[in-house]
C-alpha cells in the first residue's frame, strides 16, 4: 500500500461548507469539478485527490483515516458523459485509474461498482462526482427500525487517525500538534487515561493511532492502528420495559434494537408502589437502583451480541425515563417524587461517566441523560418532544404516551404544555381479569356484531380473524391466552357500539340489549369474549370490574388532556399523535369511541411510534439535538394534574363512554355513534338499531 504523505491535510469538512472563492474559476490547466448532490463546484489543479478537492470546495465528505486508504469512509462515484447543465464533458480518463491502494482496500465498507476512494482517486479532467449519503458526515439519518425524523448527524464523539512521528517523546504534545496539522483541530486536550493509553500503544511500536475526540476538544481514548467504528446506545428506561437502540455514531446506522423487562416490577407494578417500597424499606432505593442497572447491563450485552459488536466499542450512551425511573437509575432518592410538590432532584440534563452508573462499557464512555420536565413528566417526554416536535406544527397538537402513567404534551399558539396522568397499569393488561401483556396468544383486535352480539377477534401472532378458515390452526401453538391493552380498548368500545353496555359502562345496564354472551357474574354481568367449548383453553370474560378499571384509566388520561386544553384556552385539538408501543397498536377510532382521547378528525389521529426511543437516539447522534431539547424543556409550561381542582371534575365527566357531555363531531364522520344511555348521561332506553359499518370499521 502506498503510504499517504505525512501531513496531507485531508480533514473532514465538518465546519467548512463555504467554497473558496478563488476556486470558482481557475487557470486553463485546472479542472472544473462539480460535486452532487450538494452542487458545490470549482476548479482544482491537475492530480488533486477527490478528497482534497472536496475539502477545498466545502463538500461534506467523510474520512476517519485522514486519506490513508484504509477507512473507506470517503467513497465517491465519478460520473461520465455530457453534462450540459454544468458545461462538462467527462470521460473515464478524467480520473486516475484504480491503483494499488484501492485494489488492496479490504475495509468494512466494500468498494462496490464504480465507487472510488476519494482519498486515492485523482482528478485528471473536468468531472461530476457524486457523494453518496453514506459518505457524508452530516447526512440525514433515515432508518426504518426507528423513525429518526430529519435528524442530522452531529456526533459528540468522532474518531481520527494520526501518524506517529519518528520522534516519539512527549506523546501528548505531538498528538495535539498532529491533530492541529492533519485535522485542523486546535485547542484539543488529552485526558489523563487517554494519555496513558497513548504512551502504551506508542511504546508498543505502532505507526498510527486512532483517537476518540469528544466535543471537538478532548481526546478521551486511544487505540493503536485504525479504529473506524465507535458505537453508542440510546435507552428508554420504562417502568415495565427497558428498550434500547445500538447505533454507529458516525453513520447513524441502527445495528440492533432490543428490550428487556424492568426487573423493578418485583418491587411494585406501578411507579408509586415502587416509591412506597423505598419509603417502607430502608435501603430499598439501593435495591431498585441496582436492579435497573443490572437490567441495563444485560440489555447492553444483548444489543452488542445481536449487533455483532463488543461492549468495548460503546463510547456514548443516552438515557431517558420517567422521573422516578430517571432518579432510580441515577441513584437519586425518588421519595420526593411520591408526594406534593413532587420535587425533582434536578431538572437539568446530566452528563456523567457511564462507569458512575455501573455500566460495563469502554472506560471512556459517557452517559447523557435528557432533562426531566417536571416532577411527573420525565426525560422520556422530553425525548418524545424532540422526536415529534409538536411546537413546530400549525394548530393545536396533542401527543400522548400511554403507559402506567400517561405523559401528555399539548402545543398551540406558540406555547407547549406538559402534564402526566395516573392511568395505572390497566392498559398494559393488569387489573383486568383476563388481561395480559402484549405477547403471542393475547387477543389484540375485537369486533362485535351489532345484530347478534357475537364477537370475532384476532390474537397476537396470527393475521387470521377468529371467524375465518384456518384460525384454529393459526393459534394452535400459542393458544388464546388472554386479552392485551389494545384488545381491551376495542372490546369495551365495541360493547358500547353494539348496545350491550350503557354509556356509564354497565354491562347489561338499562337500555341495553340482551345476548347469550352476557352472563350473570354475581351481582353484575360479564361478556363472554371467548369460550373454548370442547377445545383446550379457558373462557375469556370481560367483567364489570374490567370495564371499571378501563373507565378509570381512560378518564384519567382524558381529564389530563382536558386540563391542558383549559390552560391553553382551546376546545378542540387539530392533530393527535399516540406514542409508545401501546399507541402503535391501538385502533385510533375505537380509542376515540372509548373517550380515551378527545374528538379529532380521525385522519389526523395516528401513531408516532416509539417516540421516546427515537428522541433518545436523536440525542445520541446529535449534540445539536441535545442543546435543542434542553432549550425546549426550559420553555415548557408544566401542569401538575394532582394539584388542579378541575382535574377531578373532568375525571368524573370522562368516566362515561365516550364522555358525559362532550360532542364527537369528528369521530361521527367516521362511525355512527349510538345515543348515550345510562343515568349519568341522562340517557334512557334506546332503540335497537342497525349500524352500518363504515370503511373504518375494517377488518384490521
Ligand atoms: S479517507 Fe479513509 S479511505 Fe479514504
Boltz pocket constraint, residues with backbone or C-beta under 6 A from the ligand:
constraints:
  - pocket:
      binder: B
      contacts: [[A, 51], [A, 62], [A, 63], [A, 64], [A, 65], [A, 66], [A, 67], [A, 68], [A, 69], [A, 70], [A, 71], [A, 72], [A, 73], [A, 74], [A, 117], [A, 118], [A, 119], [A, 120]]
      max_distance: 6.0
